[in-house]
């Protein structure tokens, strides 16, 4: 009697959250133990467990960008694995589209996978059908969960709670993490009040930007959990506009296009807020080139820049319309505001606006240019 061919089995485990991973025996260990027992029960079929563990702790099943899963797929591609063993199918993925991609990769490498608790595998047509049905329900559950989370965030914001993220300039998260509130950072609040006062006095975002730089005003410094630092730099025009339009400084919490009374203290009073908003709205309604008492208004919108406010660079900063003149020809393009202000670290390409076809979709300039700010080839037409 001939021996059954050896089937090399790899065990994959996953847990969505980090909770409990520090324990001596956690969810990943429990999944692994169940898979080991299942492989042992199939010893007569030639199944053999590989020593390498593929564990993804704290990783969502809604994406394939998981370190252990990517390593598993790499080893499958090199022909080291014949069978993938998982505790449940949703440990591998919760997306039907991702599942189809995985099945294609496994088929191409001559590899199958089996779910221990659901007793089927992809080596048969019935197994594939059952997997598709189960994954449809898994994806439905994921979408329902996402809807519940969005509804919870909306309900919490209506109660004035801060729902996380990078706090705005002038505020810090409450020291007690169980309290979803912002607390006033008085040192940064001085900067916020100064920006509002400057705009009320000057009525011009560019002038406020220049004066803020002269006075040494800086954006919020934030350190992420990964150690990456952000901010503590001179304000851009877009950042100042965002500060002036943020209702958080009025003691409110914003949710989409609405705001609700917050639990935190206001940075400015209602009267100053109303005056600043009135000036911003009056400026936005003017067309660039319209006459004022002192001649053309320098900050009205340019009617010849139809994409103003719709294009952003890789940092989210709005691109500013500009132009250059060669002979009798004027070439219009959009450029990062940080490049206009002379920031030497900016790496953003200029987008040029043609005269005949302004509605054609933008093409992203090549990323291989060593100096995109100066290269003529990087002024891409759109």
C-alpha positions in Angstrom: 0.0 0.0 0.0 1.5 3.3 -1.1 2.0 6.1 1.4 -0.1 9.3 1.2 1.8 12.2 -0.2 3.1 14.7 2.4 0.9 17.8 2.7 2.8 20.7 4.3 0.4 22.7 6.5 0.8 26.3 7.7 -1.4 27.6 10.5 -2.7 31.2 10.2 -4.2 33.1 13.2 -5.6 36.6 13.6 -7.2 38.8 16.3 -8.8 42.2 15.5 -7.8 44.0 18.7 -4.8 44.1 21.0 -6.8 43.3 24.0 -5.5 40.3 25.9 -2.5 39.7 23.6 -0.1 40.2 26.6 -1.5 37.2 28.4 0.4 33.9 28.5 -2.3 32.1 26.7 -4.3 34.4 24.4 -6.7 34.1 21.5 -4.0 33.5 19.0 -2.6 30.6 21.1 -6.1 29.1 21.4 -6.6 29.3 17.6 -3.2 27.8 17.0 -3.8 24.9 19.4 -7.1 24.0 17.7 -5.4 24.0 14.3 -2.6 21.8 15.6 -5.0 19.2 16.9 -6.9 19.2 13.5 -3.7 18.7 11.6 -2.8 15.8 13.9 -6.2 14.2 13.2 -5.3 14.2 9.5 -2.0 12.5 9.9 -3.2 9.5 8.0 -3.8 11.8 5.0 -0.1 12.8 5.1 -0.7 16.2 6.7 2.4 17.6 8.4 2.6 20.8 10.4 5.2 23.4 9.6 7.0 25.1 12.5 6.7 28.7 11.3 3.8 30.6 13.0 1.8 33.2 11.1 0.1 35.3 13.7 -1.5 38.7 13.2 -2.4 40.3 16.5 -4.4 43.5 16.5 -5.0 43.4 12.7 -8.4 43.9 11.0 -9.8 41.3 8.6 -11.0 44.0 6.3 -7.6 44.4 4.6 -4.9 42.1 3.3 -2.2 44.4 4.4 -1.1 42.3 7.4 2.5 41.3 8.0 2.0 37.7 8.9 -0.5 37.2 6.0 1.9 38.8 3.5 4.7 36.5 4.7 2.3 33.5 4.4 1.4 34.5 0.8 5.1 34.9 0.0 5.9 31.4 1.3 3.0 30.0 -0.6 4.3 31.6 -3.8 7.7 30.0 -3.3 6.0 26.5 -3.0 6.8 25.9 0.6 3.1 25.4 1.7 0.4 23.0 0.4 -2.4 23.7 2.9 -3.4 26.7 5.0 -5.2 25.9 8.2 -7.4 28.5 9.9 -9.7 28.3 13.0 -12.5 30.1 11.1 -12.8 31.5 7.6 -13.2 35.1 8.9 -9.7 34.8 10.5 -8.3 34.8 7.0 -10.5 37.6 5.6 -13.9 39.3 6.1 -14.1 40.6 2.5 -15.7 38.6 -0.3 -13.5 40.5 -2.9 -10.3 39.8 -0.9 -11.3 36.2 -0.6 -11.6 35.9 -4.4 -8.1 37.3 -4.7 -6.7 34.8 -2.1 -8.4 31.9 -3.8 -6.8 32.9 -7.1 -3.4 33.1 -5.5 -3.8 29.8 -3.7 -5.0 28.1 -6.9 -2.0 29.5 -8.9 0.4 28.0 -6.3 -1.5 24.7 -6.0 -2.4 25.4 -2.4 -5.7 24.9 -0.6 -7.0 25.9 2.8 -9.2 24.5 5.4 -11.3 25.9 8.3 -11.1 23.8 11.4 -14.5 24.7 13.0 -16.4 24.8 9.8 -15.2 21.5 8.4 -14.7 22.3 4.7 -11.8 23.3 2.4 -11.3 24.9 -1.0 -10.3 21.6 -2.7 -14.0 20.9 -3.7 -16.6 22.9 -5.5 -19.1 22.5 -2.5 -16.4 23.9 -0.2 -16.0 26.9 -2.4 -19.8 27.5 -2.5 -20.1 27.3 1.3 -17.1 29.6 1.8 -18.7 32.2 -0.5 -22.0 32.1 1.4 -20.2 32.4 4.8 -18.0 35.3 3.6 -21.1 37.1 2.3 -22.4 37.0 5.9 -19.0 38.0 7.3 -18.9 41.0 5.0 -22.4 41.9 5.9 -21.5 41.7 9.6 -18.5 44.0 9.1 -20.6 46.6 7.2 -23.3 46.6 9.9 -20.6 47.0 12.6 -19.2 50.0 10.7 -22.6 51.6 10.5 -23.1 51.1 14.2 -19.8 52.8 14.9 -20.7 55.7 12.7 -24.0 56.1 14.4 -22.3 55.9 17.8 -19.8 58.6 16.8 -22.7 60.9 15.6 -24.7 60.3 18.8 -21.6 61.0 21.0 -20.8 64.2 19.2 -24.4 65.4 19.6 -23.7 65.1 23.4 -20.6 67.3 23.0 -18.1 64.4 23.4 -14.6 64.5 21.7 -14.3 61.3 19.7 -10.5 61.2 19.2 -8.0 62.1 16.6 -5.4 64.9 16.7 -6.8 67.6 19.0 -6.9 71.1 17.5 -4.5 73.9 18.4 -5.4 75.2 21.8 -6.7 71.9 23.3 -5.4 68.6 24.6 -7.3 65.4 25.3 -8.5 65.0 28.9 -5.9 63.3 31.1 -8.5 60.8 32.2 -8.9 58.6 29.1 -12.4 57.5 30.2 -13.6 61.1 29.7 -14.2 62.1 26.1 -13.4 65.7 26.6 -11.0 68.4 25.4 -9.2 70.5 28.0 -7.8 74.0 27.3 -4.1 74.4 26.6 -3.7 78.0 27.7 -0.3 78.3 26.0 -1.7 77.3 22.6 -4.9 79.2 23.2 -2.9 82.5 23.2 -1.8 81.7 19.6 -5.4 80.9 18.6 -6.7 84.2 20.0 -3.9 86.1 18.3 -4.8 84.6 14.9 -8.4 85.7 15.3 -7.3 89.2 16.4 -4.9 89.5 13.5 -7.6 88.6 10.9 -10.1 91.0 12.5 -7.4 93.7 12.3 -5.9 92.9 8.8 -8.9 91.2 7.1 -6.4 89.3 4.8 -5.2 85.7 5.2 -1.9 86.4 3.4 -1.2 89.3 5.6 -2.1 87.3 8.7 0.2 84.5 7.5 3.1 86.9 7.1 2.5 88.6 10.4 2.1 85.2 12.2 5.5 84.2 10.9 7.1 87.5 12.0 5.7 87.0 15.5 6.9 83.4 15.6 3.5 81.7 15.9 3.7 78.0 15.3 1.2 75.2 14.5 0.3 72.5 17.1 3.1 70.1 18.0 1.8 66.5 18.2 3.6 63.2 18.8 1.8 60.1 17.6 1.9 56.7 19.4 4.5 55.5 16.8 6.9 58.3 17.8 6.3 60.3 14.6 6.1 64.1 15.2 3.9 66.6 13.5 3.6 70.4 13.6 5.5 73.1 15.4 6.0 74.9 12.1 5.1 78.3 10.6 1.4 78.5 9.7 0.4 78.2 6.0 -2.5 80.2 4.7 -4.7 77.1 4.6 -3.9 76.2 8.2 -4.9 79.7 9.4 -8.1 79.5 7.4 -8.9 76.2 9.0 -8.3 77.6 12.5 -10.6 80.6 11.8 -13.4 78.3 10.6 -13.2 75.7 13.4 -16.2 75.9 15.7 -14.3 74.0 18.4 -12.9 77.4 19.5 -16.5 78.5 20.2 -17.0 75.6 22.5 -18.7 73.4 20.0 -18.1 69.9 18.5 -18.3 69.6 14.7 -19.9 66.6 13.0 -19.8 66.8 9.2 -21.6 70.1 8.3 -23.2 70.6 11.7 -21.9 71.5 15.2 -23.2 70.8 18.7 -22.4 72.3 22.1 -19.3 70.7 23.5 -18.2 69.9 27.0 -15.0 71.9 26.6 -14.4 75.6 27.3 -14.5 78.1 24.5 -11.3 79.8 23.4 -12.9 83.0 21.9 -16.3 84.7 22.5 -19.3 84.7 20.2 -18.9 88.3 19.1 -15.3 87.8 17.8 -16.3 84.6 16.1 -19.2 86.3 14.3 -17.1 89.3 13.1 -14.4 87.0 11.7 -16.9 84.7 10.0 -18.6 87.7 8.4 -15.3 88.9 7.0 -14.4 85.5 5.7 -17.7 85.1 3.9 -17.6 88.6 2.5 -14.1 87.9 1.1 -15.1 84.6 -0.4 -18.0 86.2 -2.3 -15.8 88.7 -4.1 -14.4 87.8 -7.5 -10.7 88.4 -8.0 -10.3 91.6 -10.1 -13.5 93.2 -8.7 -13.1 96.9 -7.9 -12.9 98.2 -4.3 -12.5 101.7 -3.0 -8.7 101.3 -3.3 -8.7 99.4 -6.7 -8.7 95.7 -7.4 -9.2 93.5 -4.3 -6.1 91.4 -3.9 -7.9 88.4 -2.2 -11.0 87.8 -4.2 -11.4 84.6 -6.1 -9.9 84.3 -9.6 -12.6 83.6 -12.1 -9.9 82.1 -14.4 -9.0 79.5 -11.8 -12.0 77.2 -11.8 -10.4 74.5 -9.7 -9.4 76.8 -6.9 -10.1 75.1 -3.5 -10.5 71.7 -5.2 -6.8 70.6 -5.6 -4.6 69.6 -2.7 -1.0 68.4 -2.3 0.1 65.2 -0.5 -0.2 67.0 2.9 -3.7 68.2 2.3 -2.7 71.8 1.7 -4.8 73.6 -1.0 -3.0 74.4 -4.2 -2.8 78.1 -5.1 -3.3 79.4 -8.6 -0.4 81.1 -10.1 1.0 81.9 -13.6 4.1 82.8 -15.5 4.5 84.9 -18.7 6.7 84.0 -21.7 6.5 86.6 -24.4 2.9 87.4 -25.0 1.7 84.1 -23.6 0.5 83.6 -20.0 0.8 80.0 -18.6 -1.5 79.3 -15.6 -0.8 76.5 -13.1 -1.6 75.5 -9.6 1.2 75.1 -7.0 1.5 74.2 -3.3 1.2 77.2 -1.0 4.2 75.9 0.8 6.3 76.2 -2.4 5.0 79.8 -2.8 6.1 80.6 0.8 9.6 79.3 0.0 9.6 76.1 2.1 12.8 74.3 0.8 11.6 70.9 1.9 8.4 70.9 -0.3 8.3 68.1 -2.9 5.1 68.9 -4.9 4.7 69.1 -8.6 3.1 72.1 -10.3 -0.2 71.4 -12.2 -0.5 73.6 -15.3 -3.9 74.7 -16.6 -4.3 74.7 -20.5 -6.3 77.3 -22.3 -8.5 75.0 -24.4 -9.4 72.1 -22.2 -9.8 73.1 -18.5 -12.2 70.2 -17.7 -9.9 67.3 -18.5 -9.0 65.2 -15.5 -5.7 65.9 -13.8 -2.7 63.6 -14.4 -0.4 63.1 -11.5 3.2 64.2 -12.4 6.0 61.7 -12.4 7.5 61.0 -9.0 10.9 60.3 -10.5 11.9 63.9 -11.0 14.6 64.9 -8.6 13.4 68.5 -8.4 9.7 68.7 -9.2 9.3 72.3 -8.1 11.6 73.5 -10.8 11.1 71.0 -13.6 9.0 72.3 -16.5 8.0 68.7 -17.3 6.2 68.4 -14.0 3.7 71.2 -14.8 1.1 68.6 -16.0 -1.9 69.7 -18.0 -5.4 68.8 -16.9 
